[in-house]
Amino acid sequence: MSLPVGTSAPAFRVRDEQAHEYALDDFAGRPLVLLFFTVRDGNRRAIHQEVGVEGERVAVLSIYDDRLARQFGVTGHSAVFLVDSGGTIRWRHSAVEHGLAPLPAADETSALSRRDFLAAMLAASLAAALAPPELSAAPVAAPAPAGPAAVQSMDVVLSVNGRSVQLLLDPRTTLLDALREHLRLTGTKKGCDHGQCGACTVHIDGRRVLSCLTLAAAAQGKAIRTIEGLTDGDRLHPMQQAFIDYDGFQCGYCTAGQIMSAVALLAEPCGPGDDDVRECMSGNICRCGAYPGIVAAVQSVRGEHSG
């Protein structure tokens, strides 16, 4: 019988195929979704993923380890557990249970943090997605796959810098990875990969967006512009030239994102002062501290633009 809701999750350690070790303590203070899969080949391993849910990141650990599964009371079938930020099991569903378990009741959700509640919804969604056959009412008879369930690739047509390109992508591919890894447009930089630094800023239909938080599939049918698309032949965009003239960079890693945000700012409501520009550019971080040059460059182009 699976461990009941309300009990503390047992401490564990498990390795992935690259020998990276994960322990329950590694996820302290944040919700964790555990997926247990039936193991037939004796190859014990785990796969770690970070999933974004309404702006929150939830850790998901897919476990192919029968010994660890037994610690959670899972034997011979698949199961899903939600361990909350405090290490307590708050939701579970296993293949031997008929139908999907309901989400925590209203009186229970009041004690959950927003992240824990979103993680509970994610766990329920994963259970529903895996139901046939992984979480069916009968034990799984077929051997477990060598990795996570295969994801069907999809055709994605993107309009990038005025050129239409067709790619075969995993539906989870971000626009940033599609640009860098598939189209080799490496001017767009991967900084934090969490939407916090602005280095990956591109334009979609003229508006600045963070490409690390945007799925490539969601950008279909829209006009995408990257730093490579700002130039007119060999002629630099005025904002690019201004960054050179006013020393708006040092190491240059954030510069593409800074320039893309600055160009978008020209069409946005922004006050006339330097402080207004700093506020409108606050989503782009320069770890070298070249902010005086950046503000001067933006203001110089805004003056010409308004004129």
BALOBA-1460 file (C-alpha; in Angstrom, 3 decimals):
// residues 307
<rec num="1" residu="m" x="0.000" y="0.000" z="0.000"/>
<rec num="2" residu="s" x="1.371" y="3.425" z="-0.962"/>
<rec num="3" residu="l" x="2.359" y="5.777" z="1.842"/>
<rec num="4" residu="p" x="-0.746" y="7.754" z="2.880"/>
<rec num="5" residu="v" x="-1.279" y="11.472" z="2.429"/>
<rec num="6" residu="g" x="-0.092" y="13.465" z="5.439"/>
<rec num="7" residu="t" x="2.968" y="11.361" z="6.216"/>
<rec num="8" residu="s" x="6.530" y="12.555" z="5.809"/>
<rec num="9" residu="a" x="8.281" y="11.428" z="2.651"/>
<rec num="10" residu="p" x="11.130" y="9.028" z="3.435"/>
<rec num="11" residu="a" x="14.651" y="10.275" z="2.794"/>
<rec num="12" residu="f" x="16.180" y="8.888" z="-0.378"/>
<rec num="13" residu="r" x="19.125" y="9.109" z="-2.741"/>
<rec num="14" residu="v" x="19.016" y="8.196" z="-6.415"/>
<rec num="15" residu="r" x="21.308" y="8.772" z="-9.416"/>
<rec num="16" residu="d" x="20.590" y="9.652" z="-12.994"/>
<rec num="17" residu="e" x="22.337" y="8.153" z="-16.025"/>
<rec num="18" residu="q" x="25.102" y="10.771" z="-15.745"/>
<rec num="19" residu="a" x="25.775" y="9.642" z="-12.144"/>
<rec num="20" residu="h" x="24.359" y="12.882" z="-10.736"/>
<rec num="21" residu="e" x="22.876" y="12.145" z="-7.344"/>
<rec num="22" residu="y" x="19.549" y="13.515" z="-6.081"/>
<rec num="23" residu="a" x="18.326" y="13.426" z="-2.480"/>
<rec num="24" residu="l" x="15.068" y="14.508" z="-0.874"/>
<rec num="25" residu="d" x="16.950" y="17.254" z="0.977"/>
<rec num="26" residu="d" x="17.989" y="18.765" z="-2.370"/>
<rec num="27" residu="f" x="14.360" y="19.837" z="-2.886"/>
<rec num="28" residu="a" x="13.715" y="21.200" z="0.612"/>
<rec num="29" residu="g" x="11.582" y="24.323" z="0.597"/>
<rec num="30" residu="r" x="9.989" y="23.610" z="-2.767"/>
<rec num="31" residu="p" x="7.373" y="21.133" z="-4.034"/>
<rec num="32" residu="l" x="8.503" y="17.911" z="-5.687"/>
<rec num="33" residu="v" x="6.513" y="15.596" z="-7.971"/>
<rec num="34" residu="l" x="7.706" y="11.981" z="-7.902"/>
<rec num="35" residu="l" x="6.822" y="9.618" z="-10.760"/>
<rec num="36" residu="f" x="7.508" y="5.946" z="-10.041"/>
<rec num="37" residu="f" x="7.686" y="3.560" z="-12.990"/>
<rec num="38" residu="t" x="7.766" y="-0.220" z="-12.996"/>
<rec num="39" residu="v" x="11.300" y="-1.591" z="-13.364"/>
<rec num="40" residu="r" x="11.868" y="-4.866" z="-15.210"/>
<rec num="41" residu="d" x="15.479" y="-4.617" z="-16.346"/>
<rec num="42" residu="g" x="17.053" y="-3.858" z="-12.973"/>
<rec num="43" residu="n" x="18.555" y="-0.641" z="-14.351"/>
<rec num="44" residu="r" x="17.953" y="1.772" z="-11.459"/>
<rec num="45" residu="r" x="17.998" y="5.424" z="-12.410"/>
<rec num="46" residu="a" x="16.182" y="8.758" z="-12.194"/>
<rec num="47" residu="i" x="15.451" y="11.610" z="-14.576"/>
<rec num="48" residu="h" x="15.180" y="15.158" z="-13.231"/>
<rec num="49" residu="q" x="13.170" y="17.898" z="-14.944"/>
<rec num="50" residu="e" x="12.040" y="21.418" z="-14.060"/>
<rec num="51" residu="v" x="8.526" y="22.258" z="-15.243"/>
<rec num="52" residu="g" x="7.064" y="25.773" z="-15.369"/>
<rec num="53" residu="v" x="3.482" y="26.133" z="-14.079"/>
<rec num="54" residu="e" x="1.960" y="29.643" z="-14.133"/>
<rec num="55" residu="g" x="5.326" y="31.269" z="-13.515"/>
<rec num="56" residu="e" x="6.382" y="28.804" z="-10.794"/>
<rec num="57" residu="r" x="9.013" y="26.108" z="-11.374"/>
<rec num="58" residu="v" x="8.219" y="22.630" z="-10.054"/>
<rec num="59" residu="a" x="10.771" y="19.826" z="-9.808"/>
<rec num="60" residu="v" x="9.719" y="16.485" z="-11.324"/>
<rec num="61" residu="l" x="11.724" y="13.354" z="-10.597"/>
<rec num="62" residu="s" x="10.933" y="10.273" z="-12.727"/>
<rec num="63" residu="i" x="12.212" y="7.247" z="-10.835"/>
<rec num="64" residu="y" x="13.014" y="3.796" z="-12.245"/>
<rec num="65" residu="d" x="14.204" y="2.150" z="-9.031"/>
<rec num="66" residu="d" x="12.170" y="-0.643" z="-7.423"/>
<rec num="67" residu="r" x="14.013" y="-0.367" z="-4.102"/>
<rec num="68" residu="l" x="13.191" y="3.316" z="-3.788"/>
<rec num="69" residu="a" x="9.626" y="2.632" z="-4.940"/>
<rec num="70" residu="r" x="9.194" y="0.179" z="-2.057"/>
<rec num="71" residu="q" x="10.142" y="2.937" z="0.387"/>
<rec num="72" residu="f" x="7.004" y="4.723" z="-0.796"/>
<rec num="73" residu="g" x="4.945" y="1.518" z="-0.712"/>
<rec num="74" residu="v" x="4.900" y="1.162" z="-4.500"/>
<rec num="75" residu="t" x="5.412" y="-2.391" z="-5.795"/>
<rec num="76" residu="g" x="4.752" y="-3.745" z="-9.278"/>
<rec num="77" residu="h" x="2.947" y="-0.700" z="-10.610"/>
<rec num="78" residu="s" x="3.364" y="2.995" z="-11.355"/>
<rec num="79" residu="a" x="2.486" y="5.884" z="-9.041"/>
<rec num="80" residu="v" x="2.574" y="9.656" z="-8.676"/>
<rec num="81" residu="f" x="3.322" y="11.513" z="-5.435"/>
<rec num="82" residu="l" x="3.345" y="15.195" z="-4.530"/>
<rec num="83" residu="v" x="5.755" y="16.093" z="-1.729"/>
<rec num="84" residu="d" x="5.119" y="19.645" z="-0.511"/>
<rec num="85" residu="s" x="7.671" y="22.285" z="0.460"/>
<rec num="86" residu="g" x="7.886" y="20.876" z="3.971"/>
<rec num="87" residu="g" x="8.578" y="17.291" z="2.897"/>
<rec num="88" residu="t" x="5.022" y="15.986" z="3.535"/>
<rec num="89" residu="i" x="3.110" y="13.802" z="1.059"/>
<rec num="90" residu="r" x="0.089" y="15.920" z="0.077"/>
<rec num="91" residu="w" x="-1.301" y="13.964" z="-2.882"/>
<rec num="92" residu="r" x="-0.761" y="10.561" z="-4.457"/>
<rec num="93" residu="h" x="-2.179" y="8.234" z="-7.071"/>
<rec num="94" residu="s" x="-1.107" y="4.747" z="-8.043"/>
<rec num="95" residu="a" x="-2.004" y="2.321" z="-10.799"/>
<rec num="96" residu="v" x="-3.814" y="-0.005" z="-8.385"/>
<rec num="97" residu="e" x="-6.283" y="2.714" z="-7.443"/>
<rec num="98" residu="h" x="-9.436" y="2.880" z="-9.581"/>
<rec num="99" residu="g" x="-9.908" y="6.223" z="-11.245"/>
<rec num="100" residu="l" x="-7.850" y="9.325" z="-10.557"/>
<rec num="101" residu="a" x="-7.518" y="10.585" z="-7.031"/>
<rec num="102" residu="p" x="-9.143" y="13.992" z="-6.464"/>
<rec num="103" residu="l" x="-7.078" y="17.079" z="-5.803"/>
<rec num="104" residu="p" x="-6.758" y="18.099" z="-2.132"/>
<rec num="105" residu="a" x="-10.073" y="19.214" z="-0.677"/>
<rec num="106" residu="a" x="-10.813" y="22.899" z="-0.085"/>
<rec num="107" residu="d" x="-9.937" y="22.736" z="3.610"/>
<rec num="108" residu="e" x="-6.623" y="21.099" z="2.702"/>
<rec num="109" residu="t" x="-5.702" y="23.534" z="-0.067"/>
<rec num="110" residu="s" x="-5.979" y="26.467" z="2.324"/>
<rec num="111" residu="a" x="-2.856" y="25.117" z="4.041"/>
<rec num="112" residu="l" x="-0.971" y="24.774" z="0.764"/>
<rec num="113" residu="s" x="1.269" y="27.474" z="-0.610"/>
<rec num="114" residu="r" x="0.616" y="28.658" z="-4.163"/>
<rec num="115" residu="r" x="3.624" y="26.670" z="-5.407"/>
<rec num="116" residu="d" x="2.426" y="23.513" z="-3.638"/>
<rec num="117" residu="f" x="-1.075" y="23.900" z="-5.041"/>
<rec num="118" residu="l" x="0.237" y="24.421" z="-8.586"/>
<rec num="119" residu="a" x="2.453" y="21.372" z="-8.090"/>
<rec num="120" residu="a" x="-0.624" y="19.386" z="-7.033"/>
<rec num="121" residu="m" x="-2.392" y="20.361" z="-10.250"/>
<rec num="122" residu="l" x="0.716" y="19.360" z="-12.219"/>
<rec num="123" residu="a" x="0.846" y="15.986" z="-10.443"/>
<rec num="124" residu="a" x="-2.831" y="15.359" z="-11.225"/>
<rec num="125" residu="s" x="-2.257" y="16.305" z="-14.865"/>
<rec num="126" residu="l" x="0.703" y="13.929" z="-15.127"/>
<rec num="127" residu="a" x="-1.363" y="11.147" z="-13.584"/>
<rec num="128" residu="a" x="-4.113" y="11.762" z="-16.133"/>
<rec num="129" residu="a" x="-1.638" y="11.888" z="-19.014"/>
<rec num="130" residu="l" x="0.013" y="8.652" z="-17.948"/>
<rec num="131" residu="a" x="-3.227" y="6.827" z="-17.192"/>
<rec num="132" residu="p" x="-3.244" y="4.644" z="-20.312"/>
<rec num="133" residu="p" x="-1.467" y="2.316" z="-19.679"/>
<rec num="134" residu="e" x="0.991" y="3.446" z="-17.009"/>
<rec num="135" residu="l" x="-1.634" y="4.348" z="-14.410"/>
<rec num="136" residu="s" x="-4.419" y="1.980" z="-15.417"/>
<rec num="137" residu="a" x="-6.317" y="0.021" z="-12.795"/>
<rec num="138" residu="a" x="-4.277" y="-3.118" z="-13.482"/>
<rec num="139" residu="p" x="-0.553" y="-3.652" z="-12.805"/>
<rec num="140" residu="v" x="1.739" y="-2.856" z="-15.701"/>
<rec num="141" residu="a" x="2.732" y="-5.989" z="-17.545"/>
<rec num="142" residu="a" x="4.953" y="-4.596" z="-20.268"/>
<rec num="143" residu="p" x="8.622" y="-3.804" z="-19.613"/>
<rec num="144" residu="a" x="9.309" y="-0.225" z="-18.603"/>
<rec num="145" residu="p" x="10.821" y="1.993" z="-21.296"/>
<rec num="146" residu="a" x="14.527" y="2.821" z="-21.161"/>
<rec num="147" residu="g" x="13.696" y="6.465" z="-20.459"/>
<rec num="148" residu="p" x="10.713" y="8.756" z="-20.019"/>
<rec num="149" residu="a" x="7.696" y="8.321" z="-22.251"/>
<rec num="150" residu="a" x="8.559" y="9.291" z="-25.811"/>
<rec num="151" residu="v" x="7.314" y="12.703" z="-26.899"/>
<rec num="152" residu="q" x="5.988" y="13.031" z="-30.435"/>
<rec num="153" residu="s" x="7.933" y="15.641" z="-32.405"/>
<rec num="154" residu="m" x="5.957" y="18.261" z="-34.261"/>
<rec num="155" residu="d" x="6.458" y="20.442" z="-37.319"/>
<rec num="156" residu="v" x="6.905" y="24.082" z="-36.352"/>
<rec num="157" residu="v" x="6.979" y="26.861" z="-38.941"/>
<rec num="158" residu="l" x="8.622" y="30.059" z="-37.731"/>
<rec num="159" residu="s" x="9.005" y="33.432" z="-39.421"/>
<rec num="160" residu="v" x="12.439" y="34.649" z="-38.283"/>
<rec num="161" residu="n" x="13.889" y="37.929" z="-39.534"/>
<rec num="162" residu="g" x="11.583" y="37.865" z="-42.539"/>
<rec num="163" residu="r" x="12.426" y="34.286" z="-43.498"/>
<rec num="164" residu="s" x="10.101" y="31.301" z="-43.065"/>
<rec num="165" residu="v" x="11.728" y="28.163" z="-41.662"/>
<rec num="166" residu="q" x="10.244" y="24.756" z="-40.876"/>
<rec num="167" residu="l" x="11.638" y="22.730" z="-37.980"/>
<rec num="168" residu="l" x="10.865" y="19.340" z="-36.477"/>
<rec num="169" residu="l" x="10.899" y="20.001" z="-32.734"/>
<rec num="170" residu="d" x="10.052" y="18.480" z="-29.406"/>
<rec num="171" residu="p" x="6.909" y="20.449" z="-28.416"/>
<rec num="172" residu="r" x="8.719" y="21.466" z="-25.205"/>
<rec num="173" residu="t" x="11.498" y="23.267" z="-27.118"/>
<rec num="174" residu="t" x="11.834" y="26.909" z="-26.148"/>
<rec num="175" residu="l" x="12.133" y="29.618" z="-28.745"/>
<rec num="176" residu="l" x="15.620" y="30.348" z="-27.384"/>
<rec num="177" residu="d" x="16.822" y="26.796" z="-28.033"/>
<rec num="178" residu="a" x="15.139" y="26.719" z="-31.439"/>
<rec num="179" residu="l" x="16.994" y="29.884" z="-32.441"/>
<rec num="180" residu="r" x="20.379" y="28.896" z="-31.057"/>
<rec num="181" residu="e" x="20.512" y="25.123" z="-31.513"/>
<rec num="182" residu="h" x="18.419" y="24.621" z="-34.636"/>
<rec num="183" residu="l" x="18.802" y="27.872" z="-36.604"/>
<rec num="184" residu="r" x="22.307" y="28.761" z="-35.328"/>
<rec num="185" residu="l" x="21.207" y="32.326" z="-34.548"/>
<rec num="186" residu="t" x="23.520" y="32.554" z="-31.571"/>
<rec num="187" residu="g" x="23.336" y="36.317" z="-31.128"/>
<rec num="188" residu="t" x="20.451" y="35.682" z="-28.728"/>
<rec num="189" residu="k" x="22.147" y="34.591" z="-25.509"/>
<rec num="190" residu="k" x="21.182" y="32.065" z="-22.886"/>
<rec num="191" residu="g" x="21.907" y="33.733" z="-19.558"/>
<rec num="192" residu="c" x="19.897" y="32.570" z="-16.558"/>
<rec num="193" residu="d" x="17.397" y="30.433" z="-18.577"/>
<rec num="194" residu="h" x="14.819" y="31.430" z="-15.945"/>
<rec num="195" residu="g" x="13.489" y="34.707" z="-17.375"/>
<rec num="196" residu="q" x="15.409" y="36.882" z="-14.928"/>
<rec num="197" residu="c" x="18.332" y="38.448" z="-16.831"/>
<rec num="198" residu="g" x="16.936" y="39.548" z="-20.215"/>
<rec num="199" residu="a" x="19.887" y="38.267" z="-22.268"/>
<rec num="200" residu="c" x="17.536" y="36.196" z="-24.447"/>
<rec num="201" residu="t" x="15.214" y="39.086" z="-25.400"/>
<rec num="202" residu="v" x="13.777" y="38.963" z="-28.933"/>
<rec num="203" residu="h" x="10.804" y="40.639" z="-30.630"/>
<rec num="204" residu="i" x="7.567" y="38.839" z="-31.446"/>
<rec num="205" residu="d" x="5.196" y="40.952" z="-33.530"/>
<rec num="206" residu="g" x="7.225" y="44.002" z="-32.509"/>
<rec num="207" residu="r" x="7.018" y="43.379" z="-28.761"/>
<rec num="208" residu="r" x="9.960" y="42.271" z="-26.634"/>
<rec num="209" residu="v" x="9.676" y="38.821" z="-25.089"/>
<rec num="210" residu="l" x="11.950" y="36.471" z="-23.171"/>
<rec num="211" residu="s" x="12.660" y="33.631" z="-25.569"/>
<rec num="212" residu="c" x="13.765" y="31.273" z="-22.761"/>
<rec num="213" residu="l" x="10.197" y="31.361" z="-21.385"/>
<rec num="214" residu="t" x="8.458" y="31.138" z="-24.759"/>
<rec num="215" residu="l" x="7.735" y="27.822" z="-26.458"/>
<rec num="216" residu="a" x="8.777" y="27.754" z="-30.093"/>
<rec num="217" residu="a" x="5.417" y="26.238" z="-31.030"/>
<rec num="218" residu="a" x="3.642" y="29.234" z="-29.479"/>
<rec num="219" residu="a" x="5.487" y="31.590" z="-31.840"/>
<rec num="220" residu="q" x="4.071" y="30.064" z="-35.029"/>
<rec num="221" residu="g" x="2.342" y="32.558" z="-37.298"/>
<rec num="222" residu="k" x="4.090" y="35.491" z="-35.648"/>
<rec num="223" residu="a" x="6.951" y="37.702" z="-36.803"/>
<rec num="224" residu="i" x="10.117" y="36.940" z="-34.842"/>
<rec num="225" residu="r" x="13.036" y="39.352" z="-34.911"/>
<rec num="226" residu="t" x="16.434" y="38.643" z="-33.406"/>
<rec num="227" residu="i" x="19.554" y="40.772" z="-33.050"/>
<rec num="228" residu="e" x="20.708" y="39.403" z="-36.416"/>
<rec num="229" residu="g" x="17.620" y="40.940" z="-38.020"/>
<rec num="230" residu="l" x="18.260" y="44.510" z="-36.865"/>
<rec num="231" residu="t" x="20.883" y="45.349" z="-39.453"/>
<rec num="232" residu="d" x="20.111" y="46.575" z="-42.954"/>
<rec num="233" residu="g" x="22.776" y="44.765" z="-44.917"/>
<rec num="234" residu="d" x="26.059" y="46.099" z="-43.557"/>
<rec num="235" residu="r" x="24.352" y="49.087" z="-41.982"/>
<rec num="236" residu="l" x="23.826" y="48.882" z="-38.228"/>
<rec num="237" residu="h" x="20.553" y="49.795" z="-36.573"/>
<rec num="238" residu="p" x="20.837" y="53.240" z="-34.923"/>
<rec num="239" residu="m" x="20.573" y="51.600" z="-31.506"/>
<rec num="240" residu="q" x="23.451" y="49.261" z="-32.282"/>
<rec num="241" residu="q" x="25.569" y="52.201" z="-33.403"/>
<rec num="242" residu="a" x="24.626" y="54.165" z="-30.285"/>
<rec num="243" residu="f" x="25.749" y="51.329" z="-28.006"/>
<rec num="244" residu="i" x="29.143" y="51.513" z="-29.732"/>
<rec num="245" residu="d" x="29.324" y="55.312" z="-29.592"/>
<rec num="246" residu="y" x="28.398" y="55.524" z="-25.909"/>
<rec num="247" residu="d" x="30.262" y="52.425" z="-24.662"/>
<rec num="248" residu="g" x="27.041" y="50.700" z="-23.667"/>
<rec num="249" residu="f" x="28.744" y="47.364" z="-23.023"/>
<rec num="250" residu="q" x="31.809" y="45.719" z="-21.545"/>
<rec num="251" residu="c" x="31.935" y="41.928" z="-21.846"/>
<rec num="252" residu="g" x="29.075" y="42.087" z="-24.366"/>
<rec num="253" residu="y" x="27.182" y="38.994" z="-23.232"/>
<rec num="254" residu="c" x="24.018" y="40.893" z="-22.307"/>
<rec num="255" residu="t" x="24.313" y="43.401" z="-25.146"/>
<rec num="256" residu="a" x="22.056" y="41.691" z="-27.684"/>
<rec num="257" residu="g" x="19.227" y="41.486" z="-25.153"/>
<rec num="258" residu="q" x="19.847" y="45.074" z="-24.052"/>
<rec num="259" residu="i" x="19.656" y="46.333" z="-27.621"/>
<rec num="260" residu="m" x="16.519" y="44.343" z="-28.440"/>
<rec num="261" residu="s" x="14.798" y="45.752" z="-25.348"/>
<rec num="262" residu="a" x="15.999" y="49.256" z="-26.173"/>
<rec num="263" residu="v" x="14.654" y="49.071" z="-29.737"/>
<rec num="264" residu="a" x="11.276" y="47.860" z="-28.456"/>
<rec num="265" residu="l" x="11.267" y="50.656" z="-25.884"/>
<rec num="266" residu="l" x="11.173" y="53.204" z="-28.723"/>
<rec num="267" residu="a" x="7.578" y="52.185" z="-29.445"/>
<rec num="268" residu="e" x="6.532" y="51.866" z="-25.802"/>
<rec num="269" residu="p" x="5.176" y="54.500" z="-23.399"/>
<rec num="270" residu="c" x="8.207" y="55.607" z="-21.397"/>
<rec num="271" residu="g" x="8.865" y="58.911" z="-19.662"/>
<rec num="272" residu="p" x="11.529" y="61.292" z="-20.959"/>
<rec num="273" residu="g" x="14.030" y="61.094" z="-18.098"/>
<rec num="274" residu="d" x="17.021" y="58.841" z="-17.500"/>
<rec num="275" residu="d" x="15.241" y="57.271" z="-14.531"/>
<rec num="276" residu="d" x="12.324" y="56.427" z="-16.824"/>
<rec num="277" residu="v" x="14.707" y="54.622" z="-19.153"/>
<rec num="278" residu="r" x="16.291" y="52.759" z="-16.238"/>
<rec num="279" residu="e" x="12.836" y="51.594" z="-15.145"/>
<rec num="280" residu="c" x="11.816" y="50.533" z="-18.657"/>
<rec num="281" residu="m" x="15.118" y="48.657" z="-19.086"/>
<rec num="282" residu="s" x="15.101" y="47.105" z="-15.605"/>
<rec num="283" residu="g" x="14.388" y="43.636" z="-16.959"/>
<rec num="284" residu="n" x="17.825" y="43.537" z="-18.590"/>
<rec num="285" residu="i" x="20.761" y="42.969" z="-16.244"/>
<rec num="286" residu="c" x="24.344" y="44.009" z="-17.021"/>
<rec num="287" residu="r" x="26.668" y="42.287" z="-14.601"/>
<rec num="288" residu="c" x="29.545" y="44.495" z="-15.771"/>
<rec num="289" residu="g" x="27.622" y="47.621" z="-14.715"/>
<rec num="290" residu="a" x="27.654" y="49.454" z="-18.042"/>
<rec num="291" residu="y" x="24.340" y="51.127" z="-17.223"/>
<rec num="292" residu="p" x="25.446" y="54.786" z="-17.716"/>
<rec num="293" residu="g" x="26.497" y="54.032" z="-21.291"/>
<rec num="294" residu="i" x="23.337" y="52.010" z="-21.923"/>
<rec num="295" residu="v" x="21.074" y="54.830" z="-20.721"/>
<rec num="296" residu="a" x="23.031" y="57.398" z="-22.750"/>
<rec num="297" residu="a" x="22.781" y="55.255" z="-25.878"/>
<rec num="298" residu="v" x="19.041" y="54.762" z="-25.484"/>
<rec num="299" residu="q" x="18.442" y="58.458" z="-24.811"/>
<rec num="300" residu="s" x="20.456" y="59.489" z="-27.852"/>
<rec num="301" residu="v" x="18.328" y="57.337" z="-30.160"/>
<rec num="302" residu="r" x="15.102" y="58.394" z="-28.448"/>
<rec num="303" residu="g" x="16.001" y="62.004" z="-29.155"/>
<rec num="304" residu="e" x="16.497" y="61.266" z="-32.833"/>
<rec num="305" residu="h" x="13.397" y="59.059" z="-32.893"/>
<rec num="306" residu="s" x="11.142" y="61.713" z="-31.384"/>
<rec num="307" residu="g" x="12.642" y="64.353" z="-33.653"/>
